[in-house]
Amino acid sequence: MFACRLDHCPPGLFLAGDCLGFKSEYRNERGTCEAYVVSSGEFFWGGAKNAEEREALMVTPVEITDASALRLVSIESE
């Protein structure tokens, strides 16, 4: 595993501390990368106070090579 800046991280899953995030291949109108918290869908900030700090956050890319590593969650219908 290796760490890199969020703005240099390849698109896909990443870890930032205990947060699992997802970085898309897209950038917003200001040119900063779009990244989200997997569990909530919220925009990922990772404790940064501004976009420049956020882009510089160190994250670890995650590669899932086997779907058996995933845990499926049953959601009861209402």
A tleap script that builds the chain and sets N, CA, C and O, in Angstrom:
source leaprc.protein.ff14SB
mol = sequence {
  NMET PHE ALA CYS ARG LEU ASP HIE CYS PRO
  PRO GLY LEU PHE LEU ALA GLY ASP CYS LEU
  GLY PHE LYS SER GLU TYR ARG ASN GLU ARG
  GLY THR CYS GLU ALA TYR VAL VAL SER SER
  GLY GLU PHE PHE TRP GLY GLY ALA LYS ASN
  ALA GLU GLU ARG GLU ALA LEU MET VAL THR
  PRO VAL GLU ILE THR ASP ALA SER ALA LEU
  ARG LEU VAL SER ILE GLU SER CGLU
}
set mol.1.N position { 0.847 -1.182 0.000 }
set mol.1.CA position { 0.000 0.000 0.000 }
set mol.1.C position { 0.889 1.240 0.000 }
set mol.1.O position { 1.948 1.264 0.628 }
set mol.2.N position { 0.451 2.238 -0.695 }
set mol.2.CA position { 1.203 3.477 -0.756 }
set mol.2.C position { 0.237 4.641 -0.596 }
set mol.2.O position { -0.933 4.552 -0.967 }
set mol.3.N position { 0.733 5.709 -0.051 }
set mol.3.CA position { -0.094 6.904 0.135 }
set mol.3.C position { 0.276 7.923 -0.926 }
set mol.3.O position { 1.408 7.968 -1.408 }
set mol.4.N position { -0.702 8.734 -1.276 }
set mol.4.CA position { -0.476 9.804 -2.243 }
set mol.4.C position { -1.437 10.947 -1.918 }
set mol.4.O position { -2.370 10.785 -1.131 }
set mol.5.N position { -1.202 12.074 -2.521 }
set mol.5.CA position { -2.106 13.214 -2.358 }
set mol.5.C position { -3.440 12.883 -3.029 }
set mol.5.O position { -3.476 12.163 -4.027 }
set mol.6.N position { -4.525 13.406 -2.483 }
set mol.6.CA position { -5.844 13.164 -3.069 }
set mol.6.C position { -5.874 13.582 -4.538 }
set mol.6.O position { -6.448 12.873 -5.365 }
set mol.7.N position { -5.269 14.713 -4.875 }
set mol.7.CA position { -5.311 15.154 -6.270 }
set mol.7.C position { -4.462 14.288 -7.202 }
set mol.7.O position { -4.595 14.391 -8.421 }
set mol.8.N position { -3.589 13.433 -6.650 }
set mol.8.CA position { -2.796 12.510 -7.461 }
set mol.8.C position { -3.316 11.083 -7.395 }
set mol.8.O position { -2.819 10.208 -8.105 }
set mol.9.N position { -4.305 10.842 -6.556 }
set mol.9.CA position { -4.883 9.515 -6.388 }
set mol.9.C position { -5.642 9.121 -7.662 }
set mol.9.O position { -6.341 9.955 -8.239 }
set mol.10.N position { -5.516 7.873 -8.105 }
set mol.10.CA position { -6.286 7.450 -9.277 }
set mol.10.C position { -7.779 7.388 -8.942 }
set mol.10.O position { -8.133 7.235 -7.773 }
set mol.11.N position { -8.650 7.501 -9.926 }
set mol.11.CA position { -10.090 7.368 -9.665 }
set mol.11.C position { -10.392 6.007 -9.037 }
set mol.11.O position { -9.789 4.995 -9.394 }
set mol.12.N position { -11.329 6.004 -8.104 }
set mol.12.CA position { -11.732 4.771 -7.432 }
set mol.12.C position { -11.728 4.953 -5.930 }
set mol.12.O position { -11.763 6.076 -5.428 }
set mol.13.N position { -11.684 3.846 -5.220 }
set mol.13.CA position { -11.746 3.863 -3.761 }
set mol.13.C position { -10.421 4.289 -3.142 }
set mol.13.O position { -9.350 4.044 -3.696 }
set mol.14.N position { -10.518 4.935 -1.976 }
set mol.14.CA position { -9.329 5.299 -1.208 }
set mol.14.C position { -9.668 5.291 0.271 }
set mol.14.O position { -10.833 5.400 0.655 }
set mol.15.N position { -8.638 5.162 1.099 }
set mol.15.CA position { -8.783 5.275 2.543 }
set mol.15.C position { -8.126 6.561 3.007 }
set mol.15.O position { -7.033 6.916 2.566 }
set mol.16.N position { -8.810 7.245 3.900 }
set mol.16.CA position { -8.266 8.429 4.565 }
set mol.16.C position { -8.558 8.223 6.040 }
set mol.16.O position { -9.666 8.494 6.503 }
set mol.17.N position { -7.567 7.746 6.777 }
set mol.17.CA position { -7.819 7.346 8.162 }
set mol.17.C position { -8.747 6.148 8.154 }
set mol.17.O position { -8.446 5.138 7.518 }
set mol.18.N position { -9.882 6.244 8.858 }
set mol.18.CA position { -10.847 5.148 8.857 }
set mol.18.C position { -12.015 5.417 7.914 }
set mol.18.O position { -13.029 4.722 7.976 }
set mol.19.N position { -11.888 6.403 7.055 }
set mol.19.CA position { -12.942 6.767 6.103 }
set mol.19.C position { -12.664 6.133 4.744 }
set mol.19.O position { -11.576 6.292 4.189 }
set mol.20.N position { -13.650 5.414 4.210 }
set mol.20.CA position { -13.558 4.881 2.858 }
set mol.20.C position { -14.191 5.905 1.925 }
set mol.20.O position { -15.354 6.274 2.083 }
set mol.21.N position { -13.417 6.349 0.965 }
set mol.21.CA position { -13.891 7.357 0.031 }
set mol.21.C position { -13.852 6.864 -1.393 }
set mol.21.O position { -13.302 5.801 -1.682 }
set mol.22.N position { -14.439 7.643 -2.285 }
set mol.22.CA position { -14.432 7.353 -3.710 }
set mol.22.C position { -14.079 8.625 -4.457 }
set mol.22.O position { -14.725 9.657 -4.276 }
set mol.23.N position { -13.059 8.555 -5.291 }
set mol.23.CA position { -12.685 9.702 -6.125 }
set mol.23.C position { -13.141 9.425 -7.545 }
set mol.23.O position { -12.850 8.366 -8.102 }
set mol.24.N position { -13.854 10.374 -8.128 }
set mol.24.CA position { -14.286 10.217 -9.512 }
set mol.24.C position { -13.192 10.711 -10.449 }
set mol.24.O position { -12.178 11.248 -10.002 }
set mol.25.N position { -13.398 10.530 -11.725 }
set mol.25.CA position { -12.433 11.026 -12.712 }
set mol.25.C position { -12.693 12.487 -13.052 }
set mol.25.O position { -11.956 13.084 -13.838 }
set mol.26.N position { -13.736 13.066 -12.466 }
set mol.26.CA position { -14.156 14.419 -12.821 }
set mol.26.C position { -13.610 15.471 -11.873 }
set mol.26.O position { -13.262 15.175 -10.730 }
set mol.27.N position { -13.539 16.693 -12.354 }
set mol.27.CA position { -13.162 17.860 -11.560 }
set mol.27.C position { -14.306 18.863 -11.640 }
set mol.27.O position { -15.029 18.916 -12.634 }
set mol.28.N position { -14.461 19.652 -10.591 }
set mol.28.CA position { -15.543 20.641 -10.590 }
set mol.28.C position { -15.130 21.881 -11.389 }
set mol.28.O position { -14.057 21.912 -11.992 }
set mol.29.N position { -15.979 22.881 -11.386 }
set mol.29.CA position { -15.716 24.093 -12.179 }
set mol.29.C position { -14.494 24.873 -11.704 }
set mol.29.O position { -13.947 25.684 -12.452 }
set mol.30.N position { -14.063 24.636 -10.465 }
set mol.30.CA position { -12.849 25.292 -9.940 }
set mol.30.C position { -11.591 24.466 -10.200 }
set mol.30.O position { -10.484 24.897 -9.880 }
set mol.31.N position { -11.765 23.270 -10.784 }
set mol.31.CA position { -10.624 22.431 -11.115 }
set mol.31.C position { -10.196 21.456 -10.039 }
set mol.31.O position { -9.194 20.759 -10.202 }
set mol.32.N position { -10.945 21.391 -8.926 }
set mol.32.CA position { -10.579 20.441 -7.871 }
set mol.32.C position { -11.310 19.117 -8.091 }
set mol.32.O position { -12.405 19.080 -8.654 }
set mol.33.N position { -10.683 18.034 -7.636 }
set mol.33.CA position { -11.244 16.711 -7.874 }
set mol.33.C position { -12.528 16.507 -7.072 }
set mol.33.O position { -12.730 17.110 -6.018 }
set mol.34.N position { -13.385 15.643 -7.603 }
set mol.34.CA position { -14.617 15.288 -6.914 }
set mol.34.C position { -14.383 13.981 -6.175 }
set mol.34.O position { -14.010 12.975 -6.777 }
set mol.35.N position { -14.605 14.003 -4.865 }
set mol.35.CA position { -14.423 12.821 -4.032 }
set mol.35.C position { -15.538 12.788 -2.994 }
set mol.35.O position { -15.987 13.828 -2.512 }
set mol.36.N position { -15.976 11.585 -2.660 }
set mol.36.CA position { -17.141 11.403 -1.801 }
set mol.36.C position { -16.874 10.364 -0.727 }
set mol.36.O position { -16.012 9.500 -0.889 }
set mol.37.N position { -17.616 10.447 0.373 }
set mol.37.CA position { -17.587 9.458 1.446 }
set mol.37.C position { -18.522 8.323 1.024 }
set mol.37.O position { -19.698 8.564 0.750 }
set mol.38.N position { -18.016 7.100 0.969 }
set mol.38.CA position { -18.812 5.974 0.488 }
set mol.38.C position { -20.041 5.738 1.356 }
set mol.38.O position { -21.128 5.525 0.820 }
set mol.39.N position { -19.904 5.769 2.672 }
set mol.39.CA position { -21.014 5.410 3.558 }
set mol.39.C position { -22.167 6.411 3.544 }
set mol.39.O position { -23.302 6.042 3.845 }
set mol.40.N position { -21.897 7.665 3.202 }
set mol.40.CA position { -22.956 8.675 3.272 }
set mol.40.C position { -23.254 9.346 1.937 }
set mol.40.O position { -24.335 9.907 1.760 }
set mol.41.N position { -22.318 9.299 1.000 }
set mol.41.CA position { -22.490 9.992 -0.268 }
set mol.41.C position { -22.145 11.467 -0.188 }
set mol.41.O position { -22.240 12.188 -1.182 }
set mol.42.N position { -21.742 11.921 1.000 }
set mol.42.CA position { -21.382 13.325 1.171 }
set mol.42.C position { -20.054 13.615 0.489 }
set mol.42.O position { -19.239 12.716 0.283 }
set mol.43.N position { -19.846 14.874 0.143 }
set mol.43.CA position { -18.589 15.317 -0.430 }
set mol.43.C position { -17.488 15.087 0.592 }
set mol.43.O position { -17.668 15.433 1.760 }
set mol.44.N position { -16.360 14.521 0.200 }
set mol.44.CA position { -15.266 14.223 1.108 }
set mol.44.C position { -14.433 15.477 1.363 }
set mol.44.O position { -13.959 16.125 0.430 }
set mol.45.N position { -14.262 15.810 2.660 }
set mol.45.CA position { -13.400 16.923 3.052 }
set mol.45.C position { -12.217 16.462 3.883 }
set mol.45.O position { -11.170 17.108 3.863 }
set mol.46.N position { -12.354 15.366 4.610 }
set mol.46.CA position { -11.243 14.815 5.379 }
set mol.46.C position { -10.653 15.749 6.409 }
set mol.46.O position { -9.476 15.628 6.747 }
set mol.47.N position { -11.445 16.681 6.916 }
set mol.47.CA position { -10.962 17.614 7.924 }
set mol.47.C position { -10.296 18.852 7.351 }
set mol.47.O position { -9.880 19.734 8.102 }
set mol.48.N position { -10.192 18.929 6.036 }
set mol.48.CA position { -9.565 20.099 5.410 }
set mol.48.C position { -10.473 21.318 5.547 }
set mol.48.O position { -11.697 21.196 5.604 }
set mol.49.N position { -9.852 22.495 5.598 }
set mol.49.CA position { -10.606 23.740 5.746 }
set mol.49.C position { -10.884 24.429 4.415 }
set mol.49.O position { -11.764 25.286 4.331 }
set mol.50.N position { -10.139 24.059 3.376 }
set mol.50.CA position { -10.357 24.667 2.059 }
set mol.50.C position { -9.957 23.674 0.975 }
set mol.50.O position { -9.413 22.610 1.269 }
set mol.51.N position { -10.226 24.023 -0.267 }
set mol.51.CA position { -9.980 23.112 -1.380 }
set mol.51.C position { -8.503 22.763 -1.541 }
set mol.51.O position { -8.167 21.630 -1.887 }
set mol.52.N position { -7.623 23.725 -1.293 }
set mol.52.CA position { -6.192 23.462 -1.448 }
set mol.52.C position { -5.715 22.431 -0.422 }
set mol.52.O position { -4.945 21.529 -0.754 }
set mol.53.N position { -6.174 22.567 0.826 }
set mol.53.CA position { -5.827 21.584 1.861 }
set mol.53.C position { -6.385 20.216 1.504 }
set mol.53.O position { -5.716 19.199 1.684 }
set mol.54.N position { -7.605 20.192 1.001 }
set mol.54.CA position { -8.263 18.936 0.641 }
set mol.54.C position { -7.486 18.210 -0.451 }
set mol.54.O position { -7.265 17.003 -0.353 }
set mol.55.N position { -7.074 18.927 -1.479 }
set mol.55.CA position { -6.327 18.321 -2.586 }
set mol.55.C position { -5.009 17.728 -2.095 }
set mol.55.O position { -4.520 16.753 -2.667 }
set mol.56.N position { -4.428 18.308 -1.036 }
set mol.56.CA position { -3.131 17.868 -0.518 }
set mol.56.C position { -3.238 16.755 0.528 }
set mol.56.O position { -2.212 16.241 0.973 }
set mol.57.N position { -4.454 16.369 0.929 }
set mol.57.CA position { -4.618 15.308 1.921 }
set mol.57.C position { -3.984 14.017 1.419 }
set mol.57.O position { -4.097 13.672 0.243 }
set mol.58.N position { -3.318 13.313 2.321 }
set mol.58.CA position { -2.717 12.032 1.974 }
set mol.58.C position { -3.750 10.922 2.136 }
set mol.58.O position { -4.359 10.775 3.196 }
set mol.59.N position { -3.939 10.152 1.085 }
set mol.59.CA position { -4.904 9.050 1.061 }
set mol.59.C position { -4.202 7.808 0.522 }
set mol.59.O position { -3.131 7.900 -0.079 }
set mol.60.N position { -4.811 6.653 0.741 }
set mol.60.CA position { -4.261 5.395 0.243 }
set mol.60.C position { -5.257 4.773 -0.726 }
set mol.60.O position { -6.361 4.418 -0.315 }
set mol.61.N position { -4.902 4.630 -2.000 }
set mol.61.CA position { -5.798 3.984 -2.964 }
set mol.61.C position { -6.112 2.551 -2.537 }
set mol.61.O position { -5.257 1.865 -1.977 }
set mol.62.N position { -7.333 2.103 -2.801 }
set mol.62.CA position { -7.783 0.756 -2.459 }
set mol.62.C position { -8.206 0.051 -3.742 }
set mol.62.O position { -8.959 0.597 -4.548 }
set mol.63.N position { -7.713 -1.163 -3.917 }
set mol.63.CA position { -8.110 -1.958 -5.079 }
set mol.63.C position { -8.835 -3.194 -4.580 }
set mol.63.O position { -8.305 -3.934 -3.752 }
set mol.64.N position { -10.033 -3.423 -5.073 }
set mol.64.CA position { -10.789 -4.625 -4.726 }
set mol.64.C position { -10.643 -5.582 -5.906 }
set mol.64.O position { -11.139 -5.318 -7.001 }
set mol.65.N position { -9.959 -6.686 -5.664 }
set mol.65.CA position { -9.698 -7.634 -6.746 }
set mol.65.C position { -10.633 -8.830 -6.707 }
set mol.65.O position { -10.673 -9.610 -7.659 }
set mol.66.N position { -11.384 -8.988 -5.629 }
set mol.66.CA position { -12.245 -10.147 -5.482 }
set mol.66.C position { -13.534 -9.732 -4.782 }
set mol.66.O position { -13.497 -9.278 -3.638 }
set mol.67.N position { -14.652 -9.879 -5.445 }
set mol.67.CA position { -15.938 -9.459 -4.887 }
set mol.67.C position { -16.310 -10.239 -3.629 }
set mol.67.O position { -17.180 -9.798 -2.879 }
set mol.68.N position { -15.675 -11.386 -3.376 }
set mol.68.CA position { -15.996 -12.150 -2.163 }
set mol.68.C position { -15.543 -11.405 -0.906 }
set mol.68.O position { -15.957 -11.756 0.199 }
set mol.69.N position { -14.704 -10.389 -1.059 }
set mol.69.CA position { -14.254 -9.595 0.082 }
set mol.69.C position { -15.328 -8.615 0.539 }
set mol.69.O position { -15.209 -8.028 1.614 }
set mol.70.N position { -16.364 -8.432 -0.255 }
set mol.70.CA position { -17.428 -7.483 0.087 }
set mol.70.C position { -18.439 -8.126 1.023 }
set mol.70.O position { -18.714 -9.322 0.931 }
set mol.71.N position { -18.982 -7.328 1.916 }
set mol.71.CA position { -20.042 -7.804 2.798 }
set mol.71.C position { -21.335 -7.158 2.339 }
set mol.71.O position { -21.432 -5.931 2.308 }
set mol.72.N position { -22.321 -7.949 1.984 }
set mol.72.CA position { -23.609 -7.429 1.527 }
set mol.72.C position { -24.512 -7.205 2.726 }
set mol.72.O position { -24.535 -8.009 3.658 }
set mol.73.N position { -25.253 -6.114 2.696 }
set mol.73.CA position { -26.134 -5.748 3.793 }
set mol.73.C position { -27.575 -5.860 3.323 }
set mol.73.O position { -27.947 -5.310 2.287 }
set mol.74.N position { -28.369 -6.569 4.086 }
set mol.74.CA position { -29.773 -6.721 3.758 }
set mol.74.C position { -30.550 -5.520 4.304 }
set mol.74.O position { -30.413 -5.169 5.475 }
set mol.75.N position { -31.354 -4.900 3.463 }
set mol.75.CA position { -32.181 -3.766 3.871 }
set mol.75.C position { -33.643 -4.190 3.738 }
set mol.75.O position { -34.105 -4.567 2.661 }
set mol.76.N position { -34.357 -4.118 4.862 }
set mol.76.CA position { -35.762 -4.509 4.844 }
set mol.76.C position { -36.571 -3.426 4.154 }
set mol.76.O position { -36.368 -2.236 4.396 }
set mol.77.N position { -37.489 -3.843 3.292 }
set mol.77.CA position { -38.349 -2.862 2.611 }
set mol.77.C position { -39.416 -2.353 3.564 }
set mol.77.O position { -39.889 -3.070 4.446 }
set mol.78.N position { -39.774 -1.110 3.363 }
set mol.78.CA position { -40.757 -0.481 4.267 }
set mol.78.C position { -42.139 -0.630 3.732 }
set mol.78.O position { -43.095 -0.166 4.353 }
savepdb mol mol.pdb
quit
